[in-house]
């Protein structure tokens, strides 16, 4: 009999085990994983890019800062390039949207294999049982005594546990067995691969002014996005020297059959992003994967009977903005409180919070891809989406008030207000994006570092106290209301063909 059995020893399961053990060292925890350790470097899993919540969770809450800084790469924000379809062969001809300098709060580009190997080693050193190369045969739910039937080293075993957590990723044992799947109405797909060479965007132009834009920082460390109508292409560096490449697309705009193979992806890139295709030509390919309909919804994630879902085994929205790690952090925080806080009665509340966050996050992506080739639209969309994320979800996480049911109940009015503002803005973005305008390729630069409110929002995440979280949240949502009005007017100007003002002149950001 073990206290906690976690199905899956990937990032979600391993980080949950670490969090549980740090909160209650007496817990007996068993991880069951079908793969073997050590996991391979680089060609393993995607989800390499982190944003503020996930980075803080890994570095501070789990104490992994030293490992992240020594074995992985610092991230230089999200960066978008527009105009690749015009056949430009110099990056200076693209329009660029990103920061010229690093904003507060470090984030990381992580090699999932390296991270998971480190976490597995640490788990074993802490006395956590890690059963790798183990096949799950069946799961039986019985409150207080769940049973997992497995085959390990050729022998059948049964694991009984008080708490059962499904972290099995896309296998989604409990979601599928208990028929908990819920449609997301977001049907996008992705194809990705790793190449065994370093692709450095900074070296793709000889223009001195372009090279000087980022003031000593390397664009290579950004999550670089090459944008087009209905798609984006990521270029992400790994500490091993490999580079992760992925195409994420809306099948209503992009022909998915072209992206079913590596050769198909390369042929498609030659037409859509010829500069990138040229830089990839001849690079040693380490792997290739593709997936249709990657978004996953779920009707239930936590039960007072002692079973829970986390990571991709629960919900997944979209890789744009890299929210996958955030939902691991959020979900694991709720699960840790349910298991170690003796408050399984809060399962319904925590589930409502998580699924509410998921629903709001999904609106950022659902129906939005047709507008991804429109530079001015995406400038305004990212300004809103960043401000909304830092003002609401990140604020709640950094304040450590997420698991406080009384607090969350008290701020419900503000959360509903924020959700309504976001729904209105996303509807406006979808409307303009539906025109599928392809704009960009004039060599311009939109610098997120010049937005004063971005600095304030990030600093507030670091400095804000739990005691003042409600006031700070309400004030932030008030400012979001002002920003919504400003962006709404600017979207009308964009639709009429009028140019955008400088970002630091946008009302509500100063």
Secondary structure as GFF3:
##gff-version 3
##sequence-region A 1 510
A	DSSP	beta_strand	2	7	.	.	.	ID=ss1
A	DSSP	alpha_helix	11	23	.	.	.	ID=ss2
A	DSSP	beta_strand	29	32	.	.	.	ID=ss3
A	DSSP	alpha_helix	52	56	.	.	.	ID=ss4
A	DSSP	pi_helix	57	61	.	.	.	ID=ss5
A	DSSP	alpha_helix	65	71	.	.	.	ID=ss6
A	DSSP	beta_strand	73	74	.	.	.	ID=ss7
A	DSSP	beta_strand	78	82	.	.	.	ID=ss8
A	DSSP	three_ten_helix	84	86	.	.	.	ID=ss9
A	DSSP	three_ten_helix	91	93	.	.	.	ID=ss10
A	DSSP	beta_strand	95	98	.	.	.	ID=ss11
A	DSSP	beta_strand	108	109	.	.	.	ID=ss12
A	DSSP	alpha_helix	112	125	.	.	.	ID=ss13
A	DSSP	beta_strand	129	131	.	.	.	ID=ss14
A	DSSP	beta_strand	134	140	.	.	.	ID=ss15
A	DSSP	beta_strand	146	152	.	.	.	ID=ss16
A	DSSP	beta_strand	155	166	.	.	.	ID=ss17
A	DSSP	three_ten_helix	169	171	.	.	.	ID=ss18
A	DSSP	alpha_helix	173	177	.	.	.	ID=ss19
A	DSSP	beta_strand	181	182	.	.	.	ID=ss20
A	DSSP	beta_strand	189	195	.	.	.	ID=ss21
A	DSSP	three_ten_helix	201	203	.	.	.	ID=ss22
A	DSSP	alpha_helix	208	212	.	.	.	ID=ss23
A	DSSP	three_ten_helix	219	221	.	.	.	ID=ss24
A	DSSP	beta_strand	223	228	.	.	.	ID=ss25
A	DSSP	beta_strand	231	237	.	.	.	ID=ss26
A	DSSP	beta_strand	243	249	.	.	.	ID=ss27
A	DSSP	three_ten_helix	256	259	.	.	.	ID=ss28
A	DSSP	alpha_helix	262	272	.	.	.	ID=ss29
A	DSSP	alpha_helix	274	280	.	.	.	ID=ss30
A	DSSP	beta_strand	285	291	.	.	.	ID=ss31
A	DSSP	beta_strand	297	298	.	.	.	ID=ss32
A	DSSP	beta_strand	307	309	.	.	.	ID=ss33
A	DSSP	three_ten_helix	311	313	.	.	.	ID=ss34
A	DSSP	alpha_helix	324	340	.	.	.	ID=ss35
A	DSSP	three_ten_helix	344	346	.	.	.	ID=ss36
A	DSSP	alpha_helix	347	362	.	.	.	ID=ss37
A	DSSP	three_ten_helix	369	371	.	.	.	ID=ss38
A	DSSP	alpha_helix	375	388	.	.	.	ID=ss39
A	DSSP	pi_helix	389	393	.	.	.	ID=ss40
A	DSSP	alpha_helix	394	398	.	.	.	ID=ss41
A	DSSP	alpha_helix	405	410	.	.	.	ID=ss42
A	DSSP	alpha_helix	412	433	.	.	.	ID=ss43
A	DSSP	beta_strand	445	447	.	.	.	ID=ss44
A	DSSP	three_ten_helix	448	450	.	.	.	ID=ss45
A	DSSP	alpha_helix	452	463	.	.	.	ID=ss46
A	DSSP	three_ten_helix	466	468	.	.	.	ID=ss47
A	DSSP	alpha_helix	469	495	.	.	.	ID=ss48
A	DSSP	three_ten_helix	503	505	.	.	.	ID=ss49
###
